[in-house]
Amino acid sequence: MLDSRKARGMEFFTTDQDGVTLIEPDAEARSRILESVLHSAADYPEVYLTHQRGVVLGYRSGGYLIREEDGEVIGVLSPASIETATQAWTSLATSDFDSLDSLPWRTE
């Protein structure tokens, strides 16, 4: 029997501070990746969740949540708490674009 992910294709992946990619990690693993930014000794730690539709959410130290589409920054949330980042990552991971769009993104 085929794994359901293989049958439908990959929907998203994450990239941690070390450049390690996880394909469709569960909510607990996504939380660990996001929280790693808070406890990092790196100067500018950042992590990413990338959706198959070309939407990328990056979370950086200082509470910056950055939304990119097709390589262009289209919105920023700052300050963004870890809870807000988790909400945004969950929305993108579950393809809930309405929820993602409802966040108060700054486009300036």
N, C-alpha and C positions, 0 to 999 in steps of 0.2 A: 504494500500500500504506500502511496506517495505521501510525503510530508505535505501538509496543506500550504506551507510557505513556498515549497518548490512548485506546487501546482499553480499558484497564483502569482508567483514572482515576489521579489523583495520589495517591500514598501518603504522602509527607512533603515538608516544605520546611524550609529553614533561614532564620534571620534573623540578620544580622551586627550589629555594634555601631552601624553607621550606619543600620540599619533596612532594609537591602537584603535582599530575599527571593530565594532560589534554589530552584527546584523540582527536587527529587530530584538534588541535586549528588552527584557521585561521591565516593569515599572520600578522594581527594587534596584536593578542594575542602572537604570537611567538616573535614579535619585543619587546613587553613589557617585556617578560621573559628575553630576551637577555639583554635589557637595564637595567634591575634590577641589573645586575652584576656591572654596572658602578656606581650605586648610593647606593651600599650596605655598611653597617657599619660592616659586618662580616669580619673576618680576611682573609678568603679564599673563597669568594663566587664562586659558580659554578652552572651551569644549563645544562640540557641535552635534546637532541632530540634523540629518539631511534626508529629505523625503524624495521619493522617486519622481515627483512632479517638478523638481528643481527648486523647492523651497528649503532654505537652510536657516536654522536658528542657532546663533552662537551666544554663549553665556560667558562673560568675562568678569575678572575681578573688578570690584567697585560697584557691582550690581548692574552691569550693562547687558541687556538682552537685545540682540541685533537680528533683524529679519532681512534675509536676502532672497531675491528671486532672480534666477538666470544671471547670477554674478553681480547684481546691482543691489545696494542697500536700499530697502524701501521703507524701513521703519526701525525705530529705536525706542526701547523702554528703559528709562533710567530715572531714579533708581528702581531696580527690579529685585524684589526679594527672591529668596530661593523658592518660596511658595509660588510666586508668579512665574518664575522660570519653569517650575515643575508643571504648572497648569498649561503653559504654552507648549512645552515639549510633549505633554500628554495629548493635547489637542492635535498637534502635528502627527504624532505617532499613530493616532487613531483616525487620521484623515478628517478631523472635525474642523474644517476650514472656517465655518461660521463662527465657532467659538474662538478660534485663533484671530479672526478678523475683528472680533468684538473687543479685543484688548485695546487699551488707549495708546496705540503706536503714534510716536511723533515722526513726522516725515521731513522735518527741516534738517 
